[in-house]
Amino acid sequence: MNTPNSSNEYVLALDCPETRGIVHAVSGFLLEQGCDILESKQFDSQLDGHFFMRILFAAAEDPSGEPVGGPAGIDTLREAFGPVAEKFGMHWQLQTHRTKRRVLIMVSKFEHCLNDLLFRARIGELPIDIVGVVSNHPDHRGIVEWHSIPFFHVPVTAATKPAAEGRLMELVDRLDVELVILARYMQVLSDDLTRRLDGRAINIHHSFLPSFKGAKPYHQAHARGVKTVGATAHYVNAELDEGPIISQQVVEVDHTYTAEDLVAAGRDTERKALSNAVRWHCEGRVFLQGNRTVVLK
């Protein structure tokens, strides 16, 4: 019997052009390999004829009790699945379940999203290994280093921006970073950097854009009597705050809320939207489809 901490569980995520026989081929492959399907999610996009699938499965064990897909066996599973993937033109990945992704967090002055990610990672709620935190301000060094995580202060000015982005990519490469999280990092990334981080950088922002830009957006919203507060987590691309959306949170507010109440509500939505986006990305639940995403929750 498989336990929640079983070492023989794997996630297969794939997408390909829609055609008959995909589900049969994948399930048949897992049956031939002696695997048990624990969870299966799929979506067939009628708009463009594209198919998406995510399967959590448990691999069979050999006579010694070791999983077939163990440290060496996962390569065997990948090699065996190759012909199936090729037949259907699949884009796919096969990973060990609950594998922690190597993450680099970027932050400026606002610390609520940073603190939330640090806490969720510390208690094991998110499948991430935070390998470093980069900030253009030194304010959060203490809390980051308390978590025994390296802190990198990289100041940014108009004149030093190219060098700062070069330093960031040096860290991404040296630390073998799989995902960059902009946890209220208040600097616009260059087009070149966003291209280099395509599909592996997630940003969070409040939902008042484009109506309330600039300083104190919640105070601007309060002056206009808004009735909802929310946040959007999305992949970073060259279009400022308009990348493919992964997660959103919205809460209702009313006339009794002060501007400070709106700020507090906004912090909560930002934390939740960002943590959901990070979790779903790291669990292989998010598929990029042009300027939109498919999320198999």
For each residue, the residues with C-beta under 8 A, 3 or more apart:
1:
2: 6 8 9 36 38 58
3: 6
4:
5:
6: 2 3 9 58
7: 67 70
8: 2 58 59 60 61 67 68 69 70
9: 2 6 38 56 57 58 59 96 97 98
10: 56 57 58 59 69 74 77 94 95 96 97
11: 54 55 56 94 95 96 97 283 284
12: 26 53 54 55 57 81 92 93 94
13: 53 54 55 92 93 95 284 285 287
14: 26 52 53 54 85 90 91 92 93
15: 50 51 52 53 90 91 92 287 289 294
16: 19 22 50 51 88 89 90 91
17: 49 50 51 88 89
18: 22 44 45 49 50 51
19: 16 22 51 88
20:
21: 24 25 88
22: 16 18 19 25 26 51 53 88
23: 26 27 42 53
24: 21 27 28
25: 21 22 28 29 84 87 88
26: 12 14 22 23 29 30 53 55 84
27: 23 24 30 31 37
28: 24 25 31 32
29: 25 26 32 33 80 81 84
30: 26 27 33 35 36 37 55 57
31: 27 28 34 35
32: 28 29
33: 29 30 59 60 68 77 80
34: 31 59 60 68
35: 30 31 57 58 59 60 69
36: 2 30 57 58
37: 27 30 40 55 56 57
38: 2 9 56 57 58
39: 55 56
40: 37 53 54 55 56
41: 53 54 55 285 296 297
42: 23 51 52 53 54 296
43: 51 52 53 294 296
44: 18 50 51 52
45: 18 48 49 50 51 52 289 294
46: 49
47:
48: 45 289
49: 17 18 45 46
50: 15 16 17 18 44 45 289
51: 15 16 17 18 19 22 42 43 44 45
52: 14 15 42 43 44 45 287 294 296
53: 12 13 14 15 22 23 26 40 41 42 43 296
54: 11 12 13 14 40 41 42 284 285 296
55: 11 12 13 26 30 37 39 40 41
56: 9 10 11 37 38 39 40 97
57: 9 10 12 30 35 36 37 38
58: 2 6 8 9 10 35 36 38
59: 8 9 10 33 34 35 67 68 69 70 73 77
60: 8 33 34 35 67 68
61: 8 64 65 66 67 68
62: 65 66 67 68
63:
64: 61
65: 61 62
66: 61 62 70 73
67: 7 8 59 60 61 62 70 73
68: 8 33 34 59 60 61 62 73 76 77
69: 8 10 35 59 73 74 76 77 96
70: 7 8 59 66 67 73 74
71: 74
72: 75 76
73: 59 66 67 68 69 70 76 77
74: 10 69 70 71 77 78 94 96
75: 72 78 79
76: 68 69 72 73 79 80
77: 10 33 59 68 69 73 74 80 81 94
78: 74 75 81 82 94
79: 75 76 82
80: 29 33 76 77 83
81: 12 29 77 78 84 85 92 94
82: 78 79 85 86
83: 80 86 87
84: 25 26 29 81 87 88 90
85: 14 81 82 88 90 92
86: 82 83 89 90
87: 25 83 84
88: 16 17 19 21 22 25 84 85
89: 16 17 86
90: 14 15 16 84 85 86
91: 14 15 16
92: 12 13 14 15 81 85
93: 12 13 14 284
94: 10 11 12 74 77 78 81
95: 10 11 13 99 284
96: 9 10 11 69 74 99
97: 9 10 11 56
98: 9 127
99: 95 96 127
100: 127 128 129 282
101: 127 128 129 178 179 281 282
102: 128 129 131 175 176 177 178 179
103: 121 128 129 130 131 177 178 179 180 181 278
104: 130 131 132 133 134 171 172 175 177 179 180 181
105: 114 117 130 132 133 134 180 181 183
106: 133 134 135 168 180 181 182 183 185
107: 110 111 113 114 133 134 135 140 183 184 185
108: 135 136 137 184 185 186 187
109: 137 139 184 186
110: 107 113 184 186
111: 107 114 115 139 140 143 184
112: 115 116 184 267 270 271
113: 107 110 116 117 183 184 204 270 271 274
114: 105 107 111 117 118 133 140 143 144 183 184
115: 111 112 118 119 143
116: 112 113 119 120 271 274 275
117: 105 113 114 120 121 126 128 130 181 183 274 275 278
118: 114 115 121 122 130 143 144 147 149
119: 115 116 122 123
120: 116 117 123 125 126 275
121: 103 117 118 124 125 126 128 129 130
122: 118 119 147
123: 119 120
124: 121
125: 120 121 275
126: 117 120 121 275 278 279 282
127: 98 99 100 101 279 282 283
128: 100 101 102 103 117 121 179 278 282
129: 100 101 102 103 121
130: 103 104 105 117 118 121 133 147 149
131: 102 103 104 149 150 175 176 177
132: 104 105 149 150 151 152 171 175 177
133: 104 105 106 107 114 130 140 144 149 150 151 152
134: 104 105 106 107 152 154 168 171
135: 106 107 108 138 139 140 141 151 152 153 154 185
136: 108 153 154 155 156 164 185 186 187
137: 108 109 140 153 155
138: 135 141 153
139: 109 111 135
140: 107 111 114 133 135 137 143 144 151
141: 135 138 144 145 151 153
142: 145 146
143: 111 114 115 118 140 146 147
144: 114 118 133 140 141 147 149 150 151
145: 141 142 148 149 150 151
146: 142 143
147: 118 122 130 143 144
148: 145
149: 118 130 131 132 133 144 145
150: 131 132 133 144 145
151: 132 133 135 140 141 144 145
152: 132 133 134 135 167 171
153: 135 136 137 138 141
154: 134 135 136 164 167 168
155: 136 137 160 164
156: 136 160 161 164 187
157: 160 161
158: 161
159:
160: 155 156 157 163 164
161: 156 157 158 164 165 187 190
162: 165 166 190
163: 160 166 167
164: 136 154 155 156 160 161 167 168
165: 161 162 168 169 189 190 192 193
166: 162 163 169 170
167: 152 154 163 164 170 171
168: 106 134 154 164 165 171 172 193
169: 165 166 172 173 193 196
170: 166 167 173 174
171: 104 132 134 152 167 168 174 175 177
172: 104 168 169 175 177 180 197
173: 169 170 176 177
174: 170 171
175: 102 104 131 132 171 172
176: 102 131 173
177: 102 103 104 131 132 171 172 173 180 200
178: 101 102 103 200
179: 101 102 103 104 128 200 201 202 278 281 282
180: 103 104 105 106 172 177 197 200 201 202 236
181: 103 104 105 106 117 201 202 274 278
182: 106 185 201 202 203 204 236
183: 105 106 107 113 114 117 204 274
184: 107 108 109 110 111 112 113 114 204 270
185: 106 107 108 135 136 182 203
186: 108 109 110 136
187: 108 136 156 161
188: 240
189: 165 193 194 197 201 236
190: 161 162 165 193 194
191: 194 195 238
192: 165 195 196
193: 165 168 169 189 190 196 197
194: 189 190 191 197 198 201 236 237 238
195: 191 192 198 238
196: 169 192 193
197: 172 180 189 193 194 200 201 236
198: 194 195 201 235 237
199: 235 288
200: 177 178 179 180 197
201: 179 180 181 182 189 194 197 198 235 236
202: 179 180 181 182 233 234 235 236 246 274 277 278 281
203: 182 185 233 234 235 236 241 243
204: 113 182 183 184 231 232 233 270 273 274 277
205: 209 231 232 241 270
206: 209 217 218 229 230 231 232 266 269 270
207: 228 229 230 231 232 248 250 269
208: 211 212 217 218 220 221 226
209: 205 206 212 213 217 241
210: 213
211: 208 221 224
212: 208 209 217 218 220 221 224
213: 209 210 217
214: 217
215:
216: 219 220 259
217: 206 208 209 212 213 214 220 221
218: 206 208 212 221 222 229 259 262 263 266
219: 216 222 223 259 262
220: 208 212 216 217 223 224
221: 208 211 212 217 218 224 226 229 262
222: 218 219 225 226 257 258 259 262
223: 219 220
224: 211 212 220 221
225: 222 255
226: 208 221 222 229 253 262
227: 252 253 254
228: 207 250 251 252 253
229: 206 207 218 221 226 250 251 253 262 265 266 269
230: 206 207 248 249 250 251 266 269 273
231: 204 205 206 207 248 249 266 269 270 272 273 274
232: 204 205 206 207 241 245 247 248 273
233: 202 203 204 245 246 247 248 273 274 276 277 278
234: 202 203 241 242 243 244 245 246 277
235: 198 199 201 202 203 243 244 246 288 293
236: 180 182 189 194 197 201 202 203 243
237: 194 198 242 243 244 291
238: 191 194 195
239: 242 243
240: 188
241: 203 205 209 232 234
242: 234 237 239
243: 203 234 235 236 237 239 291
244: 234 235 237 288 289 290 291 292 293
245: 232 233 234 248 292 293
246: 202 233 234 235 276 277 280 281 286 293 295
247: 232 233 273 274 276 277 280 295
248: 207 230 231 232 233 245 273
249: 230 231 268 269 270 272 273 276
250: 207 228 229 230 269
251: 228 229 230 265 268 269
252: 227 228
253: 226 227 228 229 257 261 262 265
254: 227 257
255: 225
256: 261
257: 222 253 254 261 262 265
258: 222 261 262
259: 216 218 219 222 262 263
260: 263 264
261: 253 256 257 258 264 265
262: 218 219 221 222 226 229 253 257 258 259 265 266
263: 218 259 260 266 267
264: 260 261 267 268
265: 229 251 253 257 261 262 268 269
266: 206 218 229 230 231 262 263 269 270
267: 112 263 264 270 271
268: 249 251 264 265 271 272
269: 206 207 229 230 231 249 250 251 265 266 272 273
270: 112 113 184 204 205 206 231 249 266 267 273 274
271: 112 113 116 267 268 274 275
272: 231 249 268 269 275 276
273: 204 230 231 232 233 247 248 249 269 270 276 277
274: 113 116 117 181 183 202 204 231 233 247 270 271 277 278
275: 116 117 120 125 126 271 272 278 279
276: 233 246 247 249 272 273 279 280
277: 202 204 233 234 246 247 273 274 280 281 286
278: 103 117 126 128 179 181 202 233 274 275 281 282
279: 126 127 275 276 282 283
280: 246 247 276 277 283 285 286 295 297
281: 101 179 202 246 277 278 285 286
282: 100 101 126 127 128 179 278 279
283: 11 127 279 280
284: 11 13 54 93 95
285: 13 41 54 280 281 295 296 297
286: 246 277 280 281 293 294 295
287: 13 15 52 293 294 295 296
288: 199 235 244 293
289: 15 45 48 50 244 292 293 294
290: 244
291: 237 243 244
292: 244 245 289
293: 235 244 245 246 286 287 288 289
294: 15 43 45 52 286 287 289
295: 246 247 280 285 286 287
296: 41 42 43 52 53 54 285 287
297: 41 280 285
